[in-house]
Amino acid sequence: MVKKIYLIRHGHIDTGVEKKYVGKTDIPLDELGKEQAKSLHDYFNSIPIDAIFTSSLCRCIETTNIICQS
């Protein structure tokens, strides 16, 4: 059986008009980011997932939670 690895970046966050690098600053998803994560939820809905690994940043956890909702 072939296993696949999916690499997913967190959804969009509001960094202001400057589009500055935020690094480990813990910024939550904005509305666009939540919609992006919902689209990923729809995509992965029929794909079995064996394991998920994520950063401890809230935007990453929020993206993961939205993707994994039943």
Backbone torsions as a table, in degrees:
resi	resn	phi	psi	omega
1	MET	NA	131.2	179.5
2	VAL	-86.0	128.4	176.3
3	LYS	-99.1	146.3	176.7
4	LYS	-116.2	147.4	174.5
5	ILE	-115.4	126.7	177.6
6	TYR	-108.5	127.4	175.5
7	LEU	-105.6	121.3	-174.5
8	ILE	-128.0	133.2	175.4
9	ARG	-91.2	152.7	178.4
10	HIS	-59.6	162.0	177.9
11	GLY	-69.6	175.8	-176.7
12	HIS	-60.6	143.4	174.3
13	ILE	-126.8	154.5	179.7
14	ASP	-87.1	110.1	178.0
15	THR	-107.5	11.7	-179.3
16	GLY	83.3	-177.2	-176.9
17	VAL	-76.0	-16.1	-177.4
18	GLU	-76.0	-19.8	-176.4
19	LYS	51.9	47.3	-177.7
20	LYS	-81.6	158.7	176.0
21	TYR	-72.0	129.3	-177.4
22	VAL	-110.2	-13.2	175.7
23	GLY	53.2	-122.7	-176.8
24	LYS	-90.7	9.2	175.2
25	THR	-61.3	127.9	-173.2
26	ASP	-85.3	86.5	-178.5
27	ILE	-105.7	129.4	179.6
28	PRO	-74.4	167.7	175.3
29	LEU	-63.4	146.7	170.0
30	ASP	-93.5	-175.7	-176.2
31	GLU	-61.3	-40.2	177.5
32	LEU	-61.9	-42.9	179.1
33	GLY	-61.4	-38.6	177.4
34	LYS	-66.1	-39.9	177.3
35	GLU	-65.5	-39.8	176.9
36	GLN	-61.5	-43.4	179.3
37	ALA	-65.2	-36.6	177.3
38	LYS	-64.5	-37.1	176.1
39	SER	-63.4	-39.8	176.5
40	LEU	-66.7	-36.4	175.3
41	HIS	-57.5	-46.9	179.2
42	ASP	-61.5	-41.3	-179.0
43	TYR	-64.5	-45.6	-175.5
44	PHE	-86.7	-1.3	-176.4
45	ASN	-55.5	-36.5	-177.6
46	SER	-103.5	9.5	-179.7
47	ILE	-106.9	121.9	178.7
48	PRO	-67.0	134.7	-179.8
49	ILE	-117.8	123.9	-179.0
50	ASP	-87.5	-34.5	-176.7
51	ALA	-155.7	151.7	176.6
52	ILE	-133.5	134.1	175.9
53	PHE	-123.5	132.2	-177.2
54	THR	-144.5	159.5	174.0
55	SER	-69.0	162.8	177.2
56	SER	-85.6	-0.3	177.4
57	LEU	-66.9	141.6	-175.0
58	CYS	-59.8	-35.0	180.0
59	ARG	-66.0	-33.1	178.6
60	CYS	-74.1	-43.8	179.0
61	ILE	-65.0	-41.1	179.2
62	GLU	-63.8	-43.4	177.5
63	THR	-59.7	-47.0	179.2
64	THR	-61.4	-44.6	-179.8
65	ASN	-61.4	-40.3	179.5
66	ILE	-67.0	-43.0	179.7
67	ILE	-60.8	-38.1	-173.3
68	CYS	-90.0	-1.0	179.0
69	GLN	-59.1	140.8	177.8
70	SER	-88.6	NA	NA
